[in-house]
Amino acid sequence: MVIATAVISGLANFFNKFGLQALGKNAYQYTTLKNVIVALVLSLIILTPRLWPKLKSLTKKDWGKLVLIGLVGGSAPFLLFFKGLSLTSAVSASFIHKTLFVWVALMAWPILKEKITKLQFLALGILLLGNVIFEGFKGLAWGTAETLILIATLFWAAESVIAKISLKDIDPTVLAWGRMAFGALFLLGFLLVTGNTAGLFTLSASQFGWLFLASGLLTGYVITWYAALKKLPATVVTCFLVIASPITTFLNAAFVSHKLASQNVWGMMIILSALILFIIARSPRATEVISRLLRRRSPEATSSSQ
């Protein structure tokens, strides 16, 4: 499931560029339209006989969690991220956003009590290195744009932790509906308050096509994201989302630029190696074997054996 989420995210990143250009809308309007359509689709899904009883059984506390998820994950970070993206380079924005797994790991450790071994921390460091190499990162000039993107990333990290806790009592699809439905309401409210509604719904048939494609991908993403988060630790799920960036780059190389830099290949290899190491490190047996090997090679172990 988490692999499907990463693939959908990679496809969405690729097609969103064309969708935004085709619609001729600003980033706020484009994001709002996408989220509104996804909210409507999920509302239809939530009315099915399997999910409607689960929605009716929600407590006031559960509804509060849905509203919070809509604010923290489905609205505020979108506005911050796209505003920051409009003010800085795609490389800087992508690099900051790809640190999501780092912030989730730091939050999940004390809050969710997800155990992270030294070997897993090493894997996270290698994963970050793979991102640096893959993105061809040459330096980061910090300013307002970068701050906005970082805050958005921290919002999404907090959402991952809140969602993981909420999934103990709430169905993943119901939670996905809450994220998008309440998020869409917040986004529409933002457009109204800022007077940013001019020409919002004046779309041609081809523009609707791009919008429906982007909305379909976002619907698949949010459903599979919460389904994966229900079954796996938050740190693991966010680590695998890093694969989305290489998928986007490879699609761009295949259909747009028709070239692929060597740094992308090396970066992808490092990313995959880090993910494999992270998964292996989650096994108690693997950790035990590695610890034994390290003890055997330590100076103290060598001196005591002589």
LOLO-72579 format. One line per 4 residues: number of its first residue (from 1); their letters; for each residue x, y, z of C-alpha. Coordinates in steps of 0.2 Angstrom, whole numbers. Example, Ala and Ser with C-alpha at 12.3 -4.5 7.8 and 13.67 -1.06 7.14 Angstrom:
1) as) 62/-22/39; 68/-5/36 .
% end
This chain:
1) mvia) 0/0/0; 14/12/4; 22/9/-12; 6/13/-21 .
5) tavi) 5/30/-11; 23/34/-17; 19/30/-35; 3/40/-35 .
9) sgla) 13/55/-27; 26/54/-40; 13/54/-54; 4/69/-46 .
13) nffn) 19/79/-44; 22/77/-63; 5/80/-69; 1/95/-57 .
17) kfgl) 14/105/-66; 4/104/-82; -13/105/-74; -8/122/-66 .
21) qalg) -2/129/-82; -17/122/-92; -30/130/-79; -21/147/-79 .
25) knay) -26/148/-61; -15/154/-46; -8/141/-35; -22/145/-21 .
29) qytt) -36/143/-33; -29/127/-41; -26/119/-24; -43/123/-18 .
33) lknv) -52/117/-34; -43/100/-33; -47/98/-14; -65/102/-16 .
37) ival) -67/89/-30; -58/76/-19; -69/81/-5; -85/78/-15 .
41) vlsl) -79/61/-22; -74/55/-4; -91/61/2; -100/50/-11 .
45) iilt) -89/35/-5; -92/39/13; -111/37/10; -109/19/5 .
49) prlw) -117/5/17; -100/0/23; -94/17/29; -110/27/33 .
53) pklk) -112/17/49; -94/21/54; -97/40/51; -113/40/61 .
57) sltk) -104/31/76; -91/45/78; -90/54/94; -88/72/97 .
61) kdwg) -70/69/101; -68/60/84; -76/74/75; -64/86/83 .
65) klvl) -50/75/76; -57/76/59; -58/95/60; -40/96/66 .
69) iglv) -34/85/52; -43/96/40; -34/111/46; -16/104/50 .
73) ggsa) -15/92/35; -29/98/22; -28/116/21; -14/127/30 .
77) pfll) 1/118/23; -5/118/5; -7/137/6; 10/139/14 .
81) ffkg) 19/127/3; 12/134/-14; 15/152/-8; 33/147/-4 .
85) lslt) 35/138/-20; 30/153/-30; 44/163/-22; 59/151/-23 .
89) savs) 67/138/-34; 59/120/-36; 75/113/-30; 75/122/-14 .
93) asfi) 57/118/-11; 59/100/-15; 74/97/-4; 65/105/11 .
97) hktl) 49/95/8; 59/79/7; 65/81/25; 47/76/30 .
101) fvwv) 53/59/36; 66/67/47; 53/78/57; 41/63/57 .
105) alma) 54/52/65; 58/65/78; 40/67/83; 36/49/82 .
109) wpil) 49/44/94; 43/53/109; 24/54/105; 20/38/96 .
113) keki) 34/28/106; 40/22/89; 57/14/93; 71/20/82 .
117) tklq) 88/10/83; 105/18/80; 105/8/64; 89/15/58 .
121) flal) 95/33/62; 110/29/51; 98/23/37; 89/40/39 .
125) gill) 105/49/37; 109/40/22; 92/43/15; 94/62/18 .
129) lgnv) 111/60/9; 103/52/-6; 90/66/-7; 104/79/-8 .
133) ifeg) 113/69/-22; 97/66/-31; 91/84/-31; 108/90/-36 .
137) fkgl) 108/102/-21; 121/115/-22; 116/126/-7; 101/134/1 .
141) awgt) 99/153/3; 86/155/17; 72/167/16; 54/170/18 .
145) aetl) 50/157/5; 60/143/13; 53/147/30; 35/145/23 .
149) ilia) 39/128/15; 48/122/31; 32/127/41; 21/118/29 .
153) tlfw) 32/102/30; 31/103/49; 12/104/48; 12/88/37 .
157) aaes) 24/80/49; 12/84/64; -3/78/53; 6/61/51 .
161) viak) 7/59/70; -11/65/73; -17/54/60; -8/39/67 .
165) islk) -16/42/84; -33/45/76; -33/29/66; -34/19/82 .
169) didp) -53/24/83; -57/31/65; -58/21/49; -44/27/37 .
173) tvla) -56/32/23; -67/41/35; -51/50/41; -46/54/23 .
177) wgrm) -64/61/20; -62/72/36; -45/79/30; -51/84/13 .
181) afga) -69/89/17; -64/101/32; -48/106/23; -59/111/7 .
185) lfll) -70/122/19; -55/130/26; -47/133/9; -64/141/2 .
189) gfll) -65/152/17; -47/158/14; -51/162/-4; -67/172/2 .
193) vtgn) -58/181/15; -43/186/4; -55/191/-11; -46/178/-22 .
197) tagl) -62/170/-30; -62/179/-47; -64/167/-61; -63/152/-49 .
201) ftls) -76/141/-59; -73/147/-77; -66/132/-84; -66/124/-102 .
205) asqf) -68/106/-105; -49/103/-107; -46/112/-91; -59/101/-82 .
209) gwlf) -50/86/-89; -33/91/-81; -42/96/-65; -51/79/-64 .
213) lasg) -34/70/-67; -26/79/-53; -41/76/-42; -41/58/-46 .
217) lltg) -23/56/-41; -25/66/-25; -40/55/-20; -30/39/-23 .
221) yvit) -15/47/-13; -25/51/2; -34/35/3; -19/24/1 .
225) wyaa) -9/36/13; -20/33/28; -23/15/24; -4/12/25 .
229) lkkl) -2/23/40; -15/12/49; -4/-3/47; 14/3/47 .
233) patv) 24/15/58; 23/33/53; 42/34/51; 42/19/39 .
237) vtcf) 27/27/28; 35/44/26; 52/36/22; 45/27/7 .
241) lvia) 37/43/1; 54/49/-4; 53/37/-19; 40/49/-26 .
245) spit) 53/62/-31; 63/50/-42; 47/44/-50; 43/62/-55 .
249) tfln) 61/65/-61; 61/49/-72; 44/54/-79; 50/71/-84 .
253) aafv) 66/63/-91; 56/51/-102; 42/63/-108; 49/81/-107 .
257) shkl) 68/84/-105; 73/67/-113; 89/66/-103; 93/59/-86 .
261) asqn) 108/66/-75; 120/53/-68; 117/61/-51; 99/56/-52 .
265) vwgm) 104/38/-54; 117/38/-40; 104/47/-29; 91/34/-32 .
269) miil) 103/20/-29; 107/28/-12; 89/31/-8; 84/13/-11 .
273) sali) 99/6/-1; 94/17/14; 76/11/13; 82/-7/12 .
277) lfii) 94/-4/27; 80/5/37; 68/-10/34; 81/-23/39 .
281) arsp) 86/-13/54; 67/-14/60; 70/-33/63; 75/-37/80 .
285) rate) 85/-52/74; 95/-41/62; 99/-28/75; 105/-42/87 .
289) visr) 116/-49/73; 124/-32/69; 126/-28/87; 136/-45/90 .
293) llrr) 147/-41/75; 151/-24/82; 155/-31/99; 167/-44/91 .
297) rspe) 176/-30/82; 177/-17/96; 194/-14/105; 188/-20/122 .
301) atss) 182/-36/115; 198/-39/106; 209/-35/122; 198/-46/133 .
305) sq) 200/-61/121; 219/-60/122 .
% end
